[in-house]
Amino acid sequence: MQFTSNELYAILNQPGSRWLVGADLSEADLIAADLIKANLIKTNLSGANLIEANLSMADLRGANLMKANLTGANLREARVD
């Protein structure tokens, strides 16, 4: 599942938890994105720019994070196993 920039912007700016299971967010620009409690199971985040993103309590099981930039990202209590 891929998103246009406009679709992704709309999803990220809706209130509540983010449900992006299996989405293709490779190379996405997610600088400082609010992804608290996001369901990112099996999401492709390869090469994504997640600088300063808030991924606290996010579910990242099976997510592809190869070459993702997580500099300064908040991963507190994120599930990655």
N, C-alpha and C positions, 0 to 999 in steps of 0.2 A: 504494500500500500504506500503510494507516494503522495505528497502534498505539494501544492503550489505554495509560493511564499505567502500569498494572501490567505490561503486556507490555514497554513501553519500559524500565522499571526492571529487569526480568529480563534483557533483552538487554544493557543497559549494565553489569550486575554479573556477567556471565559472564567467565571468564578468556579471554584470547586476543584476537585482532583482531575488530573489529566490521564486519559486512557488512550495510550498509543501503542498497544500491543502489536508487535510484528510490523510496525511502520518502518519505512525506509527514510531515515533522517540522515543518511550519509552526507557528509560535507555541509550539513545545515549550520547556519550561523545562529547559535543559541546563547550568545554572550549574555550573562546575567539573567537567564531565563528562570522563571519561577516554576520549578518542577517538583515542588514539595508533594510527597505522597503519590507521585506519578506512577502509573503502571506502564513500565517500559519493558516488559518481558519480551524477549526475542526481538527487540527493536534494533535496527541497524543504525548505530551511531558512529560508524567508522569515519574517521576524518572530521567529525563534527567539532565545531568550536564551542566548547562549554565553559569558557573562561568565566569565573565568578558565578556560574550557574548554581542554583540552590536545588540540590538533589536529595535533601534530607528526607529520610523515610521512603525514598523511591524504591520501587521493585525493579532491579536491573538483571534479574536472573536470565541467563542465556543471551543477554544483549551483546552485540558486537561493538566493543569500545576500542578496536585497533586504531591507532594513530589519532584518537580523539584527544583534543587539548582540554585537560581537566585542571589547568592551572587555577588555583584559588577556588575551585568548586567545593561546595559544602556537600560532603557525602556522609554526614553523621546519620547513623542508623539506617543507611541504605542497605538493601538486601542484594548481595552480589553472588551468593553461593549457588 
